[in-house]
Amino acid sequence: MTVKRRIGRILSAAPELACPFPCLACGGPAGGGKNLFCAECLAELRTIQSPRCPGCGGTLDGVLDYCTKCMEFEKRPRNGAFALFDLRGAGQQLVYAFKFYGRPELARPFAALAAELLEKENPGIDLIIPVPLHWTRCFTRGYNQAELFCEELGRLTGIPLQTALRRIRRTRQQARLDRKQRFKNLSGAFALKSGLDLGGKTVLLVDDVMTTGATLTAAAAAFENSGVSAVYTLVIGRR
């Protein structure tokens, strides 16, 4: 490394050395870097490790191919799944802050965790595709949290972001529905945008949380007959 490059690195790091970036979770001064989580807060997240359930990305909690939660449903219409952490405790608080309480900056630390996961698992993703919000809900919330997360993930991984899906009807909020109602509520809610060539592509369908998987199942169904070679899913939190 040249002297000039070394000096440049020292100068670029000087602001953080003088005044460390705060952790986005606890606000403490020992953050892991600009807009990231500190080591203590990362330890509180119930991160999910391999082996993962291919249906939901959660912990594979038995000897069967799918976890006990996914065994209650028909086979998931996707090739594999990833989830960053269980939606409990600190993880739930952070996801809810990101989704409901105006904390869009949390997209970056979540994406950093996801980028690390994809690099490790290496599923060969060609396109990152966020699950869309209906425009009325996006207007009320001010942003689509899944799309923000995808933008950061694309920036970190170099994988192109493609807003390939559109929401063709407004649905009731899933949190207020039981399991059967959730699947019925989302049936036929998504469609592919016209003019897209997805032939032979491996796509990563991304949402913020997964409970029953109804949203991801409905969104994945839109890729039928599109020519994609594989559909994987990724969520931040798995309930």
C-alpha positions as CSV (number, residue, x, y, z in Angstrom):
1,M,0.0,0.0,0.0
2,T,1.4,3.4,-0.9
3,V,2.0,6.1,1.6
4,K,-0.7,8.3,0.0
5,R,-3.3,5.5,0.4
6,R,-2.3,4.9,4.0
7,I,-2.7,8.6,4.8
8,G,-6.1,8.6,3.1
9,R,-7.3,5.7,5.2
10,I,-6.1,7.4,8.4
11,L,-7.9,10.6,7.5
12,S,-11.1,8.9,6.5
13,A,-11.1,7.0,9.8
14,A,-10.2,10.1,11.9
15,P,-13.9,11.3,12.5
16,E,-14.9,7.9,13.9
17,L,-11.8,7.6,16.1
18,A,-12.5,11.1,17.6
19,C,-16.2,10.5,17.9
20,P,-17.3,6.9,17.4
21,F,-20.5,6.4,15.5
22,P,-23.4,5.5,17.8
23,C,-25.1,2.1,17.6
24,L,-28.4,2.3,15.9
25,A,-30.0,-0.1,18.4
26,C,-29.0,1.2,21.8
27,G,-27.4,4.6,20.9
28,G,-24.2,3.8,22.7
29,P,-20.9,5.2,21.4
30,A,-19.4,1.8,20.6
31,G,-21.2,1.2,17.4
32,G,-19.7,-1.2,14.9
33,G,-19.4,1.5,12.3
34,K,-21.5,4.2,10.6
35,N,-25.1,3.2,10.9
36,L,-24.4,-0.3,12.3
37,F,-25.1,-2.2,15.5
38,C,-22.6,-2.6,18.3
39,A,-21.3,-6.0,19.3
40,E,-23.5,-6.2,22.4
41,C,-26.7,-5.5,20.5
42,L,-25.8,-8.0,17.8
43,A,-25.4,-10.6,20.5
44,E,-29.0,-9.9,21.6
45,L,-30.4,-10.7,18.2
46,R,-31.5,-14.3,17.9
47,T,-29.6,-14.8,14.6
48,I,-30.5,-18.0,12.7
49,Q,-27.8,-20.4,11.8
50,S,-27.6,-23.3,9.4
51,P,-29.2,-25.8,8.9
52,R,-32.1,-23.6,7.9
53,C,-35.6,-24.6,6.9
54,P,-35.9,-24.3,3.1
55,G,-39.5,-23.2,3.5
56,C,-39.1,-20.2,5.8
57,G,-35.4,-19.7,6.5
58,G,-35.9,-20.4,10.2
59,T,-34.2,-22.9,12.4
60,L,-34.6,-26.5,11.2
61,D,-35.9,-28.0,14.5
62,G,-36.2,-31.7,13.6
63,V,-35.0,-34.5,11.4
64,L,-37.4,-33.7,8.6
65,D,-36.7,-31.5,5.5
66,Y,-38.9,-28.7,6.8
67,C,-39.4,-27.1,10.3
68,T,-42.4,-27.9,12.4
69,K,-44.1,-24.6,11.5
70,C,-43.8,-25.2,7.7
71,M,-45.0,-28.8,8.1
72,E,-48.4,-27.3,8.8
73,F,-48.7,-26.0,5.3
74,E,-48.4,-27.2,1.8
75,K,-44.9,-27.3,0.3
76,R,-43.6,-23.7,-0.1
77,P,-43.5,-22.5,-3.8
78,R,-39.8,-21.6,-3.6
79,N,-36.3,-23.2,-3.9
80,G,-34.9,-22.0,-0.5
81,A,-35.3,-19.4,2.2
82,F,-33.3,-17.2,4.5
83,A,-34.2,-15.3,7.7
84,L,-31.8,-13.1,9.6
85,F,-33.2,-13.7,13.1
86,D,-36.2,-14.7,15.2
87,L,-38.8,-12.0,15.7
88,R,-38.5,-11.9,19.5
89,G,-36.9,-9.6,22.0
90,A,-34.5,-7.1,20.6
91,G,-35.0,-8.3,17.1
92,Q,-38.8,-7.7,17.2
93,Q,-38.3,-4.2,18.7
94,L,-35.9,-3.2,15.9
95,V,-38.0,-4.6,13.1
96,Y,-41.1,-2.8,14.4
97,A,-39.2,0.4,14.7
98,F,-38.1,0.0,11.1
99,K,-41.5,-0.9,9.9
100,F,-43.9,1.2,12.0
101,Y,-42.1,4.0,13.8
102,G,-40.1,5.9,11.2
103,R,-36.7,4.4,11.5
104,P,-35.7,3.9,7.8
105,E,-32.0,4.1,8.7
106,L,-32.2,0.6,10.1
107,A,-32.2,-0.7,6.6
108,R,-28.4,-0.4,6.5
109,P,-27.5,-2.6,9.4
110,F,-30.1,-5.2,8.5
111,A,-28.7,-5.2,4.9
112,A,-25.2,-5.6,6.3
113,L,-26.3,-8.8,8.1
114,A,-28.1,-10.0,5.0
115,A,-25.1,-9.4,2.7
116,E,-22.9,-11.4,5.0
117,L,-25.4,-14.2,5.0
118,L,-25.7,-14.3,1.2
119,E,-22.0,-14.3,0.8
120,K,-21.7,-17.3,3.1
121,E,-24.6,-19.3,1.6
122,N,-23.9,-18.3,-2.0
123,P,-27.2,-19.1,-3.6
124,G,-26.2,-17.5,-6.9
125,I,-28.8,-14.7,-6.9
126,D,-29.2,-12.6,-10.1
127,L,-31.9,-10.2,-9.0
128,I,-33.2,-8.8,-5.7
129,I,-36.9,-8.2,-5.8
130,P,-38.8,-6.5,-2.9
131,V,-42.4,-7.4,-2.0
132,P,-44.4,-4.2,-2.9
133,L,-46.7,-2.3,-0.7
134,H,-50.0,-1.0,-2.0
135,W,-49.5,2.7,-2.9
136,T,-52.0,3.9,-0.2
137,R,-50.1,2.1,2.6
138,C,-46.7,3.3,1.2
139,F,-48.1,6.9,1.2
140,T,-49.3,6.6,4.8
141,R,-46.0,5.0,6.1
142,G,-43.8,7.2,4.0
143,Y,-41.6,4.4,2.6
144,N,-41.6,0.8,1.6
145,Q,-39.4,-0.8,4.2
146,A,-38.7,-3.9,2.1
147,E,-37.6,-1.8,-0.8
148,L,-35.3,0.3,1.3
149,F,-33.7,-2.9,2.7
150,C,-33.3,-4.2,-0.8
151,E,-31.6,-1.0,-2.0
152,E,-29.0,-1.3,0.7
153,L,-28.6,-5.0,0.1
154,G,-28.1,-4.4,-3.6
155,R,-25.5,-1.7,-2.9
156,L,-23.5,-3.9,-0.5
157,T,-23.7,-7.1,-2.7
158,G,-23.6,-5.6,-6.2
159,I,-26.7,-7.6,-7.1
160,P,-29.2,-5.6,-9.2
161,L,-32.5,-4.5,-7.6
162,Q,-35.6,-5.1,-9.8
163,T,-39.0,-3.8,-8.8
164,A,-40.6,-6.6,-10.8
165,L,-43.8,-7.0,-8.8
166,R,-46.9,-4.8,-8.5
167,R,-49.6,-5.0,-6.0
168,I,-52.9,-5.2,-7.9
169,R,-55.3,-4.8,-5.1
170,R,-55.2,-3.4,-1.5
171,T,-55.5,-6.1,1.2
172,R,-56.4,-6.1,4.8
173,Q,-53.5,-5.9,7.3
174,Q,-52.2,-9.4,7.9
175,A,-51.6,-8.9,11.6
176,R,-55.3,-8.8,12.2
177,L,-56.1,-12.1,10.5
178,D,-55.9,-15.7,11.4
179,R,-53.9,-18.2,9.4
180,K,-56.6,-19.2,6.8
181,Q,-57.6,-15.6,6.4
182,R,-54.0,-14.5,5.7
183,F,-53.7,-16.8,2.7
184,K,-57.1,-15.9,1.4
185,N,-56.4,-12.2,1.9
186,L,-53.3,-12.3,-0.3
187,S,-54.4,-14.7,-3.0
188,G,-54.0,-13.1,-6.4
189,A,-52.7,-9.8,-4.8
190,F,-49.5,-9.6,-6.8
191,A,-48.6,-9.6,-10.5
192,L,-45.5,-9.2,-12.6
193,K,-44.9,-6.0,-14.4
194,S,-45.2,-6.2,-18.1
195,G,-42.2,-6.2,-20.4
196,L,-39.8,-8.0,-18.1
197,D,-37.4,-10.8,-19.3
198,L,-36.7,-13.0,-16.3
199,G,-35.8,-16.1,-18.3
200,G,-33.2,-18.2,-16.5
201,K,-32.8,-15.8,-13.6
202,T,-32.5,-16.8,-10.0
203,V,-34.4,-14.2,-8.0
204,L,-34.4,-13.3,-4.3
205,L,-37.9,-12.2,-3.1
206,V,-37.5,-10.0,-0.1
207,D,-39.9,-8.9,2.7
208,D,-39.4,-7.6,6.2
209,V,-41.1,-10.3,8.3
210,M,-42.7,-13.7,7.9
211,T,-45.3,-15.3,10.1
212,T,-47.3,-17.8,8.1
213,G,-45.6,-17.1,4.8
214,A,-48.8,-16.0,3.1
215,T,-47.4,-12.9,1.6
216,L,-44.3,-14.6,0.2
217,T,-46.4,-17.5,-1.1
218,A,-48.7,-15.1,-3.0
219,A,-45.7,-13.0,-4.3
220,A,-43.8,-16.1,-5.4
221,A,-46.9,-17.4,-7.3
222,A,-46.6,-14.3,-9.6
223,F,-43.4,-15.8,-11.0
224,E,-45.1,-18.9,-12.4
225,N,-44.7,-19.2,-16.1
226,S,-42.2,-16.3,-16.0
227,G,-39.2,-18.4,-17.0
228,V,-37.2,-17.9,-13.8
229,S,-34.9,-20.7,-12.9
230,A,-35.3,-20.4,-9.1
231,V,-37.0,-18.3,-6.4
232,Y,-35.5,-17.8,-3.0
233,T,-36.9,-15.7,-0.2
234,L,-35.3,-13.5,2.4
235,V,-36.9,-11.9,5.5
236,I,-35.4,-9.9,8.3
237,G,-37.4,-11.4,11.0
238,R,-39.1,-14.9,11.3
239,R,-41.9,-15.2,13.8
